[in-house]
Amino acid sequence: MIKIYNRKTMEYETEKVAAGGFMKYLYGTATGRVGLEFLLKRKICSVLTGIVCNMGISKGKIDKFIDGYHIDMSECCENTRDFKSFNHFFTRRLKPYARPFSNDAGLLLSPGDGRLRAWADINIDKLVQVKGISYSLKELIDDNELAWRFQGGICLVLRLAPVDYHRFHFIDSGVCTHTRKIKGSYYSVNPMALNSIPKVFCRNKREYSILHSDNFGDVLYIEVGATSVGSIVQTYTPDATVTRGNEKGYFKFGGSTVILLLQKGSAVIDEDILTHTEADCEVRVLAGEAIGRKANIKE
């Protein structure tokens, strides 16, 4: 069972995990771990899944997925019948009003839909995966000098479940560098996996870039692939000016994670998010939702 805090209702919800029983078997049993290590974590498995999800025959799964996970299709730009494949549906675009990004320069906004955890005053050598399991930013991005720039800053980890909107956005205006890609495996990033596989984010396929933002200093964007994610697609133009809310990219089918690092003194995270993170509980957020503010902005 995965407990999620809903900020809007101020109630706790239980996340319905896609293939939850299978996930428990993979990450919770010795025989499951054998299959995971020898096949399912490997690129070939994700490539084959991607091929199937791009085929027209995969359209047959769309209606069942929408009904099973109560996805609000009124927000979507396309009609259900217009999707050419399951991946076309999975990477769906939303109408602009569905995920507005405030022009208030003092607000720190979520880059996407998902389940958020946040830490302030971080030690870059001991970033929290879950309680009792840590990893290093230097190992995550393979760049010691860059990692040290975020010592004492903020770490945001946004987990996108398969049911979520899978496009991610710029949290502020500015200029974003080119993307560096790091090869890796394809472990799941849901809490069952995070509690059983050390340093998952450092093991998985990932990409990173730096947004030189207008209001929050340098923001390190790290996109992490996961089980069945065939591609992380970057849609922005490197070294060109971007506007707050512009699309940065999207994930193809599977679970995935966006990690943001902000420098010390740049922002303050909302207390409810920090409190629930400390209690090992993720917080449900939407793209464009306020999750904090500039450090020099008073409440």
Protein Blocks (a to p, Z undefined) as FASTA:
>chain_A
ZZdddfklopacddddehklmmmmmmmcfklmmmmmmmmmpmklmmmmmmmmmpmklmmm
mmmmmmmnopafklpmbdfklpgbfklmmmpccdfklmccdfblkbccdfbecdddddeh
iafklccfbghiacdfklmnopaklmmmmgoiacddddddfkbccbdcdfbgcddddddd
dddddddfbfklmmmmghklmmmgcdddddddfklopadddddddehiabacdfbdehia
cdehiafbdcdeddddddddddehkaccdfklmmmmmnopacdddehiafbdcfklcZZ
